[in-house]
Amino acid sequence: MRLPKWSQTIRKHATRRNVTTTCRGSTISLDQLQRYTNGPFLINEANALSQRRLKFNVDELCSLASKIGSKSPVHEIEKMEGDFSKALLLKKIDGTELVAKLPFKIAGPPHYATASEVAVLQYVGQHTEVPVP
């Protein structure tokens, strides 16, 4: 099956080879992007780290992101993570940014974990002066 020309262009620009991955200002590898690197665990570290390792297709993530909003390709992925999810700031060539939130298995069912975070952000936005996305 031959892909449309625009799809080939997006795939050409939205590959790992053309995307810089960073964490806290330093360049990181694909393996470091998928591993939990936020700090050590005091007990059962191997188990805790394995529960927080998240394998995902970076090429497909970049391809999807390049189709959302502005049609610009992703040029940088900045990793930010917490104890229950990995947040990736996807920076596009045209300056726009997207956030991809990928919950770890320990966060519970992904739908509920995401719905809970959305509800908290809505509450904070409606009842405080704190800026929220």
N, C-alpha and C positions, 0 to 999 in steps of 0.2 A: 504494500500500500504506500503510495507516494503522499507525503505530507504537503499541505499548501505552502507556498513560498514564504508567507509571513511566519508560519510555524517554524520553518527551517531557520529563518533569521533569528527568531526568539531563542531557539535551542542553541544556535551558534554563539549567541551573546550570553546565555544564561547557564554556562557550564562552570564547574568548579575551577577550571583552568583560568578563567577570567575574573573570579570572585576572590577577594581577600577576606580571610576569616580572622577576627580579632577577639580578644578578651582582655578587658582592663588596659587597653592601649597597646597590647603586644600581639604580634601575628601568631596564630596558632594553626595546628594541623587539623585535617578532617577528623582524625581520631580524637583530638582534644576537644573539638566542637561537639562530638557525640558523647564524650565521657563527662562525668561530674568532676569538676575541678574547683569547687567552691571551698574546700577545706577537708580536714580529716574527721573521722568519726572515732569516738573513744572506745566503743565496743562493737564487735562484729563488723569491722570495717569492710571486709570483702563482700558481705551480704548487702550492706547499705549502699556500697558503690555499684554493685550489680543491679540493684533495684532502681538506680538513678541513671544508668547507662541507657541512652535513647538513640537507637539507630534509625535513621531516616534518610530519604533520598534527597540530597542537597540540590541536585540538578532539577528535579521535579519541583521542589520548593521554589527555586529561583524562577523556573518557567511559569509557575502559577502566579507568583508575585509580580512578574513582568506584565501579566495580563490584567492585573487589578489596578484600578485608578489610571494613572498615566501609564502609557504603554512602554515605558522606559525599562531597560534591563537592570538587574541588580548588579552592583559592582563591589559591595562589601556586606558582610554579615558580622554583626557584633553580638557576641554571646553574653547573655546575662542570665543567671540562674538562681533559683532559690532552692528550698528543701523539697518542694513538691512539683515544680515545673521548670522548664527551660524556656526562657524568653529570648527570641532572636530579633534584633533590630536590623531590618533589611533596608539598606541604603541604595537608592537607585541613582543612575547616572544623572538624571535631571534634577536631583536634589530632594525628591520626595522620599518619604520613609514609611515603612510598614512594620508592624510588630507581629511576629508569629509566636504564639504561646503554645508550647507542647508539654502537656502534663505527664509526669512520671506515673507509672502504674500504682505506686503507693498513694497517689492522690485520690484514688477511687475511680469510679466510672468517669471518663473524660467529659461527658455531657454535663454531669452534675458539678464537677470541679470548675468547668468554664462558666456555667450558669451562676454558680456561687460568686465567682470573681466579678462577673458582670453586675450582679445585684449589689455587691459592695460598692463598686465604682459608681453606680447610679445613686445609691444612698448618699455617698460622700458628696457627689456633685450637686444633689438636691438640698442637702442640709448643712453644707459648709461652704467656705470660700476657697477651699483647696482646689486647684485646677486638676481636672482629670481628663483623660483622652475621650 
